[in-house]
Amino acid sequence: MTEPRRVEPYVWTWEEDGVSRQVNVHYTRIGTTVIYDPRHPGDQLPWFDADYERESDRGRWEDSDIVTLGPPDAPGYGLIEPDDDIDAGEDFSGVIDEVVSDSSPEQEGTRPMAITKIPDVVNHRALLNALNTIRAEVESRQEDVDNLANWSAEMAERMRGIGEELKALKLDTYTIGNVNMLGDLIDGSKKAADVYKNATDKSVTQAETAARTAHRNHGRIQDAVDDADVPMAQNTFYDAE
C-alpha cells in the first residue's frame, strides 16, 4: 500500500513590470497548489487555484481544505493522499517526503543559510583571503535584504489599504485595528532590513579598508619573500638598528 506523502508550502517568485514579486504557495488535501487570494472580505473560499477563473467558485478552497496551514508539528500537517498528483510547476521547491503511516511525521526544519568556512589566518596571504571572503559573503546577502525590505514595504502599504477598505465597509474597529497593527509590524521589518542593509554597507567598506591596510603594511614584505632566492632567516635578523 502506498504511504501518504508530506509537503511543505514554498515561495514562488516572479518579475512583473520590473518588480520582483513573491507569493506563498500552499497545498490542498488532494495535492493541488493554491494561493491566498480572497475575492472580497469574508470570502469563504479564499484559496485560489490559478488554473481556474479567479471570480468562479471552481478551483476555490476553504481554509479547512489546506493541509499546510497551522503549526508544522500538528497531526496531519502537510499530508496529502498518496494517489493524488502534486500540482506544481517546474520550479517547485517544496519538500516531499514519504511518511510511514504508523509513526509521527518528522517536519523538516528551516534550512540554515550556508556559511563559508574561513581557515585559520596563519600568514599575510590568508588574512587577505579571509577579508575578501567576508566582503563577498556580506555583499551576497545584501540582495536578499533588499528583497525583504521591498516586500515589507509593499505588504505594509497593502495592509494600510485594506484597513481603509474595511473602514468603508464599516467593519468593527477591533478588526480594523488588528489589520493596521499587522501593517505596522510588517513596516517594522522593513525598517529592520534597512538598518541591516546599512550595517552590511559599512561592513563591506571596513573589510576593504582592512585588506588595503594589511597589504600596504605587509604587502612589500610578502612580495620580497616571494621573490627571494633563499628562505627567510629568523625574524630577529631583520630587526632595525
Number of C-alpha atoms within 10 A of each C-alpha: 4 11 14 18 22 24 22 21 20 17 12 15 12 10 9 8 6 7 10 12 15 13 12 12 21 24 28 24 18 18 24 20 22 24 19 17 15 16 15 9 11 8 11 13 20 19 26 26 21 13 10 12 12 16 11 10 12 13 17 23 20 13 14 10 15 23 23 24 17 10 8 17 13 13 10 15 20 29 25 24 15 17 12 13 11 18 14 15 9 5 8 13 13 16 14 14 17 14 17 13 11 7 7 12 21 12 16 13 7 6 6 6 7 6 7 9 9 13 10 9 12 8 9 15 14 14 19 20 15 19 21 16 16 19 20 13 15 17 16 11 13 17 12 12 19 16 17 17 23 16 19 21 19 16 17 23 17 13 21 18 15 17 22 15 14 17 14 9 10 10 12 10 12 9 13 20 12 12 20 20 16 16 24 16 14 21 21 16 18 24 15 15 21 17 13 16 21 12 13 19 15 12 16 19 13 14 20 17 13 16 18 15 12 16 17 11 10 13 16 11 13 15 10 11 13 11 9 10 8 8 8 11 8 8 7 7 8 9 7 5 3
